[in-house]
Amino acid sequence: MSLHDQVAIVTGASRGIGRAVALDLARQGASVLINYQRNATAADEVVALIRDAGGDALAHRADVSDEGDVATIFEAAISRWGRLDILVCNAGATVDAPLVRLKPDQWHHVIETDLTSAFLCCRAALPAMRSRQYGRIITIGSLAGLAGNVGQTSYGAAKAGLVGFTRALAREVAAEGITANVVAPGYIDTDFVENISPMIREWAINTIAMRRFGTTDEVAAAVSFMASPRSSYITGHVLTLDGGWVMP
Ligand code: NDP
């Protein structure tokens, strides 16, 4: 129970990677705010799983790309638990299209959901972390932001932006006991990759050294380490998690 008494916020925790991260943090003793955008039933299910196991959790609907909504996430966590130790900026979306067909509103949607959201959430998290001189911030990047992926110029730009953002933030807060790191997965089996064509799936599997997609629990294990007090001397790091796909 290395996170006993700690409080975590996980954005986009109703499904996929965020769900696994929230469950793993709760297993280690953290109280967790489960943020979601649309899927209240799935978010409530995560809360129920945590409570049934003896933990504490709260579901909270908010669009992480909206400044007003983001403020409510932090108000809800602080008013319930009075502190914040861990922030996992996980919520994300993509609109895949070749650049010439990508519309400006699609570009802005991806940049705002995947990158602006981290700016809004981290800025809102700092006062509570600074007051205790302790914090763990993890942003969920992507191999697409490091190696590039066809049809993902907006997503790649947002995820590459997250790396620069997280490293700059890591330097700003390093002296205050707060770390900021990126966990950058390759292909992970979630709804996110559900619609990729069988051809791309086969190509991807053939180029991944382990010949398989990762699981959400494998991402959660890496995030949990970065979120723990044991990662105290790691900051500004980009931890890739891709089964030996790119090895950047
Ligand atoms: P899923 O599509 O399975 O889940 C997305 C989650 O984000 C849901 O909980 C969804 O909420 C939430 N969400 C989406 N938009 C918003 C928003 N504007 N405000 C609040 N919550 C929102 O995705 P994954 O679990 O696969 O991906 C999670 C993160 O991991 C993303 O940042 C993604 O880019 C990254 N990633 C994923 C990879 C993969 O292969 N799966 C690879 C590399 C990175 P709701 O249920 O309410 O819609």
Residues whose N, C-alpha, C, O or C-beta is under 5 A from the ligand:
A	BS01	NDP	G12 A13 S14 R15 G16 I17 G18 N35 Y36 Q37 R38 N39 A62 D63 V64 S65 N90 A91 G92 A93 T113 I140 G141 S142 L143 P185 G186 Y187 I188 T190 D191 F192 V193
